Amino acid sequence: MKHCALLTMDDLSDFECYDHLINPPLNKLGWQVEDVSWKNKQVNWNNYDAVIVRSPWDYQEHLDEFILLLKNIEGSTALLVNSLELQLWNINKKYLKTLEDKGCKIVPTLWQNSYSEDSLVQAFDYFSCDELIIKPCVSAGASDTFRLSNKQPIEHNKLTQIFNHRDFMMQPFIKQILDPGEYSIFYFNGQYSHAILKTPKENDFRVQEEYGGQLAIIDPSQALLQHSQEVLQQLPDQSLYARLDFVKVEDDYLLMEAELIEPSLYFNMDDQSASRFAKAFNHYYEEN
């Protein structure tokens, strides 16, 4: 059998993870699968035929160390998935600006590298809005993501501590995130797999399950699929997996994220998605 490592973290107890669902279909295709923490320094990556980056959801806290690990895996005989090129491109959310420059429609964004009270005031004015989202350019799972209102007191000292020496982004808060929610479209080796709608719990704006977000399987509209295909065509390298997150504003879909490093792929939401993934991976491996 061929050997595959699913790159994860030391402790997933605070997270919802469904990657175990791909083990049986991968086994049927001749793959022995093992979860390996990205922080395990005793691993010889040459012992694996492939390493799929799946759930290292604390990597942003040790970014340099994580990138070094990816480069070490790339330098081994194992196939790194997604590719190093794609992950390095995707690891900083400034990739969204690159996609926007290529014609993809994204949520309007201001890019900043130093926080100040004035910059926040200017952002409210720039977007002509009462609420803003501020988040790091390198983050996962809505960590250090804040919804701010110019009608409520703002903890500038706290925001300064978090963002003063860190690239970050500011966006107008899009109320459609609350209703109907955030659309996620999943592609495996360039082929559409499934789609879900994520809705935050009452009095929250974060759609992740860890914060009480609700999930529903959906049939995406042709317009949403077209937007997704346009994004896929602009990626710098072939991806085994891609999760594209959108919000619908009036009659248009705006890209929020193109998740190519460690997105949850919600295999629990579609009975055939794990099998599709396994087949797509096996084909991807044979091609690369």
Phi, psi and omega in degrees: 000151173276156185246132182232131174259131171263111184287125184224204180235174184298320188218115180258013188296337180267007185233158172261118183226133186241019185291340178299339182290342179272350182298310181301312179294329176291321177301318180297334180267009175092023180248131169265126190247139181219132173283131181227125177292138181292345180269357180284107185274000182266000186282135170261105186292343176293346179281354182245148174278331181208149174233117179258119178286117186237302189221047174276067195281013172242015186298327184295342179280344181219058193298313182299319179295321180293317179296320177299319178299313180302319179293324178294319178295318178300326180279355178271184177277352180283148174276121178274130183225129349298172185295157178302316180304315183292319181291319179295325177293325188269348191289336177248129187293359174294349173303333179298323177296320177300316179294322178297318179298336180266007174104359177281140181272122180241168172297132180308135190218139167253133181256130185226158176229007176203126185275141170208158178299322179297320181296327178291315178301317180296325179293317175303317180292317184299317182270353183052051183229166178260345181226142180232154166252132175234132182205157180292154175286339174241109182197167176212146174064031178066020177292139180054037177250129187232142171256118186245142177239136177283001177257001181234153176301139181246131181278082185295326180297318179295316180294324177297317179299322185279321193247356190295330180236046188207133175296136179213171183227148176234137181222151172294142176290124181265112187295340179292347173298328180282323182202114014275339179133197182254131180266133176239126180245133186246132177234135176242117181054041176084356182254136178299136177248296184200176182213147178224161173246127182248129183233130180290158175290167181301137179068024174224168179234354182271132187266353182295145179302326181300338178254014177093009179296149181253143183243145175215135176286142182222163167261112184290150176289161177297325179296319179293319178296324179295316177300319180297316180297322179297321177292313180305321182293342182261001179290146185283352180203162177296138179245139170289315180229145175213133171243121183250121184254130183229158167234139180267123178240114188056242183254017184235155177251128180251131179289130176260316181210148165244101189269111186233004183253297187215043183287145166296133182256003172049055176297340180288343187270345182220120187299332184261356187293322180296319178294319177300317181297313182300315179295320179295318179296315181299319178291318179299316180298316181295328180285334188248000000 
